[in-house]
């Protein structure tokens, strides 16, 4: 029989990224967390956590993290149908998911809010680049993810959501200053661009498609979709924006396309652990319906 206190400690370390933060989340000492995980590793006969900054699960640790999250959700569902199992009332449990920031800022948040309003879960949302959210699922840190990766993680299913359209845009003054003689490799190598974080490759992908080669871009880092738009409108740099976020700016002229009719369409997928729980399945239905309304056909 598995020790679920130890499993909870393992899941907390993977989700929080360190023993210290896991201890705070569980209201115990870091030493207690370490002892629980060491005991669990001795029980299963292998390492479960790679100690580092952040800590991450091994393959065996990932499987145990997924197991404990599923068990919590399944127990909560059972309490709902058999109230005597929960004399103090059905408790809300965590539903860990990952999503890219641009989806969260546009179509995903309303679908998530509608689902969570009626579901007896507490959403634990991680935000990362769409090319990296699948790693959260592979590591066992989440049970589902919006990702740019079509191939499902081990033990998971993948469903196409559609494509998010991005537009390369900047303020008219910025374009006049930096691209007076056209948008080409030379001018792009000099004009400041905007990126969300070090993982953000959208600007580089658009430039490669336009120029047919790699161009080293000077970059400002602005880790917020909304601030990204504000920075571009203020003339800080150019960047790839979700069209849904800048339609009004394109209409009023505060932003203009760098090159007309050169959108970048990024396919997105919904990946989730198989047989996780009815709550994960319900969230998946809400996400697929919202994506069908907001995204371009796959």
C-alpha positions as CSV (number, residue, x, y, z in Angstrom):
1,X,0.0,0.0,0.0
2,X,1.4,3.4,-1.0
3,X,1.9,6.1,1.6
4,X,-0.2,9.0,0.4
5,X,1.5,11.5,2.7
6,X,4.7,10.7,1.0
7,X,3.1,10.9,-2.4
8,X,1.6,14.3,-1.6
9,X,5.1,15.5,-0.6
10,X,6.5,14.3,-3.9
11,X,3.7,16.0,-5.9
12,X,4.3,19.2,-4.0
13,X,8.0,19.2,-4.6
14,X,7.5,18.7,-8.4
15,X,4.8,21.3,-8.6
16,X,6.5,23.9,-6.3
17,X,10.0,23.3,-7.7
18,X,11.7,23.0,-4.3
19,X,11.6,21.2,-1.0
20,X,11.2,24.6,0.9
21,X,8.2,25.7,-1.1
22,X,6.6,22.3,-0.9
23,X,7.0,22.4,2.8
24,X,5.2,25.8,3.0
25,X,2.4,24.4,0.8
26,X,2.0,21.3,3.0
27,X,2.5,23.2,6.3
28,X,5.3,21.0,7.4
29,X,9.1,21.4,7.6
30,X,11.5,20.9,4.7
31,X,13.0,18.1,6.7
32,X,9.7,16.3,6.9
33,X,9.2,16.6,3.1
34,X,12.7,15.2,2.5
35,X,12.1,12.3,4.9
36,X,8.8,11.4,3.2
37,X,10.4,11.4,-0.3
38,X,13.4,9.5,0.9
39,X,11.1,6.9,2.4
40,X,9.1,6.6,-0.8
41,X,12.3,6.3,-2.9
42,X,13.4,3.5,-0.6
43,X,10.0,1.8,-1.0
44,X,10.0,1.9,-4.8
45,X,13.7,1.3,-5.2
46,X,14.6,4.3,-7.4
47,X,15.1,8.1,-7.4
48,X,11.9,10.0,-7.8
49,X,13.1,13.6,-7.8
50,X,16.1,15.2,-9.6
51,X,17.3,17.8,-7.1
52,X,18.0,21.1,-8.8
53,X,16.6,24.6,-9.5
54,X,13.9,23.7,-10.0
55,X,13.4,20.2,-8.8
56,X,11.8,17.9,-11.3
57,X,10.4,14.4,-11.4
58,X,12.2,11.3,-12.8
59,X,10.1,9.1,-15.1
60,X,9.0,7.0,-12.1
61,X,8.3,10.2,-10.1
62,X,6.2,11.5,-12.9
63,X,4.0,8.4,-12.9
64,X,3.5,8.7,-9.1
65,X,2.6,12.4,-9.4
66,X,0.0,11.6,-12.0
67,X,-1.3,8.8,-9.8
68,X,-1.7,11.0,-6.7
69,X,-3.5,13.7,-8.7
70,X,-5.9,11.2,-10.2
71,X,-6.6,9.6,-6.8
72,X,-7.4,13.0,-5.3
73,X,-9.9,13.8,-8.1
74,X,-11.4,10.3,-8.0
75,X,-11.9,10.4,-4.3
76,X,-13.5,13.8,-4.5
77,X,-16.0,12.5,-7.2
78,X,-16.7,9.5,-5.0
79,X,-17.5,11.8,-2.0
80,X,-20.0,13.6,-4.2
81,X,-22.0,10.4,-4.9
82,X,-21.5,8.9,-1.4
83,X,-21.9,11.8,1.0
84,X,-21.3,9.6,4.1
85,X,-17.6,9.3,3.0
86,X,-17.4,13.1,3.6
87,X,-19.4,14.0,6.7
88,X,-17.9,17.5,6.7
89,X,-18.8,18.1,3.1
90,X,-17.1,17.4,-0.2
91,X,-13.7,19.1,-0.3
92,X,-12.3,20.8,-3.3
93,X,-9.1,19.3,-4.7
94,X,-6.5,20.7,-7.0
95,X,-6.7,20.3,-10.8
96,X,-3.3,21.2,-12.1
97,X,-3.2,22.3,-15.8
98,X,-0.7,24.3,-18.0
99,X,-1.5,26.8,-20.7
100,X,0.4,29.3,-22.8
101,X,0.1,33.0,-21.8
102,X,-1.5,34.2,-25.1
103,X,-4.3,31.6,-24.9
104,X,-4.9,32.5,-21.3
105,X,-5.1,36.2,-22.3
106,X,-7.6,35.6,-25.1
107,X,-9.9,32.6,-25.4
108,X,-8.9,30.2,-22.6
109,X,-9.7,32.2,-19.4
110,X,-13.5,32.5,-20.0
111,X,-13.8,28.8,-20.7
112,X,-11.8,28.0,-17.6
113,X,-13.8,30.4,-15.4
114,X,-17.2,29.0,-16.6
115,X,-16.0,25.4,-15.9
116,X,-14.5,26.2,-12.5
117,X,-17.6,28.1,-11.3
118,X,-19.6,24.8,-11.2
119,X,-16.8,22.3,-10.6
120,X,-15.7,21.3,-7.1
121,X,-12.0,21.8,-7.9
122,X,-9.4,24.3,-7.3
123,X,-7.6,25.1,-10.5
124,X,-3.8,25.2,-10.2
125,X,-2.7,27.0,-13.4
126,X,0.9,27.0,-14.7
127,X,1.8,29.4,-17.6
128,X,4.6,28.7,-20.0
129,X,5.4,29.0,-23.7
130,X,3.2,26.8,-25.9
131,X,6.2,24.8,-27.1
132,X,7.0,23.9,-23.5
133,X,3.7,23.3,-21.7
134,X,3.7,19.6,-22.8
135,X,6.8,19.2,-20.6
136,X,4.7,20.0,-17.6
137,X,2.5,17.1,-18.5
138,X,5.4,14.8,-19.1
139,X,7.0,15.7,-15.8
140,X,3.8,14.9,-13.9
141,X,3.3,18.5,-12.7
142,X,-0.1,18.8,-14.4
143,X,-2.9,16.6,-15.7
144,X,-3.7,18.6,-18.8
145,X,-2.2,21.3,-21.0
146,X,-2.8,23.6,-23.9
147,X,0.3,23.0,-26.0
148,X,1.8,23.6,-29.4
149,X,3.0,20.0,-29.5
150,X,0.9,17.5,-31.4
151,X,2.6,14.3,-30.2
152,X,1.0,13.2,-26.9
153,X,3.1,12.7,-23.8
154,X,3.4,9.1,-22.6
155,X,0.1,8.0,-21.1
156,X,-1.8,11.0,-22.5
157,X,-4.2,11.8,-25.3
158,X,-3.9,14.8,-27.7
159,X,-6.7,16.6,-29.5
160,X,-6.3,19.5,-32.0
161,X,-7.8,22.8,-30.9
162,X,-7.2,24.9,-33.9
163,X,-4.6,27.6,-34.8
164,X,-4.0,30.9,-33.1
165,X,-3.2,33.7,-35.6
166,X,-0.3,36.1,-34.8
167,X,0.4,39.4,-36.5
168,X,3.8,41.1,-36.6
169,X,3.0,44.7,-35.6
170,X,4.5,47.9,-34.2
171,X,3.5,51.6,-33.9
172,X,3.5,53.7,-37.0
173,X,6.3,55.9,-35.6
174,X,8.4,52.8,-34.9
175,X,7.9,51.5,-38.5
176,X,8.7,54.9,-39.9
177,X,11.9,55.1,-37.9
178,X,13.2,51.6,-38.3
179,X,11.7,50.3,-41.5
180,X,11.6,53.4,-43.7
181,X,13.4,51.4,-46.5
182,X,11.5,48.2,-46.0
183,X,11.3,45.2,-43.7
184,X,14.3,43.0,-44.5
185,X,17.1,41.1,-42.8
186,X,19.3,44.2,-42.4
187,X,16.6,46.4,-40.8
188,X,15.3,43.5,-38.6
189,X,18.8,43.0,-37.3
190,X,18.8,46.6,-36.0
191,X,15.2,47.2,-34.9
192,X,14.4,46.2,-31.3
193,X,11.9,43.3,-31.1
194,X,9.7,42.2,-28.2
195,X,9.8,38.6,-26.8
196,X,7.7,37.1,-24.0
197,X,10.7,35.3,-22.4
198,X,13.8,33.4,-23.4
199,X,11.7,30.5,-24.8
200,X,9.7,32.7,-27.1
201,X,10.6,31.8,-30.7
202,X,7.6,33.4,-32.5
203,X,9.5,36.5,-33.7
204,X,12.4,34.3,-34.9
205,X,10.0,32.0,-36.8
206,X,8.3,34.8,-38.5
207,X,11.6,36.4,-39.6
208,X,12.9,33.0,-40.9
209,X,9.8,32.6,-43.0
210,X,10.1,36.2,-44.3
211,X,13.8,36.3,-45.0
212,X,14.5,32.6,-45.6
213,X,17.3,32.6,-43.1
214,X,18.1,33.2,-39.5
215,X,18.5,36.8,-38.3
216,X,19.9,37.6,-34.9
217,X,17.3,40.0,-33.4
218,X,17.8,42.6,-30.7
219,X,15.2,41.8,-28.0
220,X,13.3,43.4,-25.2
221,X,11.8,40.9,-22.8
222,X,8.1,41.7,-21.8
223,X,6.5,38.7,-20.0
224,X,2.9,39.8,-20.3
225,X,0.6,39.6,-23.4
226,X,-1.2,42.8,-22.4
227,X,2.0,44.7,-21.6
228,X,3.4,43.3,-24.9
229,X,0.7,45.3,-26.8
230,X,1.2,48.4,-24.7
231,X,5.0,48.3,-25.3
232,X,4.5,48.0,-29.0
233,X,1.9,50.8,-29.2
234,X,4.3,53.0,-27.2
235,X,7.1,52.4,-29.8
236,X,9.3,50.1,-27.7
237,X,9.7,47.4,-30.3
238,X,7.9,45.2,-32.8
239,X,6.5,41.7,-32.0
240,X,4.1,38.9,-32.9
241,X,0.7,39.6,-31.2
242,X,-2.4,37.4,-31.0
243,X,-4.7,39.0,-33.6
244,X,-7.5,38.9,-31.1
245,X,-5.6,41.2,-28.8
246,X,-4.7,43.8,-31.3
247,X,-7.7,44.0,-33.7
248,X,-8.8,47.3,-32.1
249,X,-5.3,48.7,-32.3
250,X,-5.1,47.8,-36.0
251,X,-8.4,49.5,-36.6
252,X,-7.6,52.7,-34.8
253,X,-4.1,52.8,-36.3
254,X,-2.1,52.7,-33.1
255,X,-0.5,49.5,-34.4
256,X,0.3,48.6,-38.0
257,X,1.5,45.4,-39.6
258,X,5.2,45.3,-40.5
259,X,4.4,43.4,-43.7
260,X,0.8,43.1,-44.9
261,X,-0.8,39.7,-45.1
262,X,2.0,37.8,-43.4
263,X,0.3,36.2,-40.3
264,X,1.8,33.3,-38.4
265,X,-0.7,30.6,-37.5
266,X,0.3,28.5,-34.6
267,X,-1.5,25.1,-34.1
268,X,-2.6,24.3,-30.6
269,X,-3.5,21.0,-29.0
270,X,-5.3,19.9,-25.8
271,X,-3.3,17.1,-24.1
272,X,-4.5,15.3,-21.0
273,X,-3.6,12.3,-18.9
274,X,-5.7,9.3,-19.8
275,X,-8.6,8.4,-17.5
276,X,-7.6,11.2,-15.1
277,X,-11.1,12.0,-13.9
278,X,-14.5,13.2,-15.0
279,X,-13.4,16.7,-14.0
280,X,-10.5,16.6,-16.5
281,X,-12.9,15.3,-19.2
282,X,-15.4,18.1,-18.4
283,X,-12.7,20.7,-18.6
284,X,-11.6,19.2,-21.9
285,X,-15.1,19.6,-23.4
286,X,-15.2,23.2,-22.3
287,X,-11.8,23.9,-23.8
288,X,-12.5,22.3,-27.1
289,X,-15.8,24.2,-27.4
290,X,-14.1,27.5,-26.6
291,X,-11.3,26.8,-29.0
292,X,-13.8,26.0,-31.8
293,X,-15.3,29.4,-31.4
294,X,-12.1,31.4,-31.0
295,X,-9.4,29.7,-33.1
296,X,-8.9,29.1,-36.8
297,X,-9.8,25.6,-38.0
298,X,-7.0,23.1,-37.4
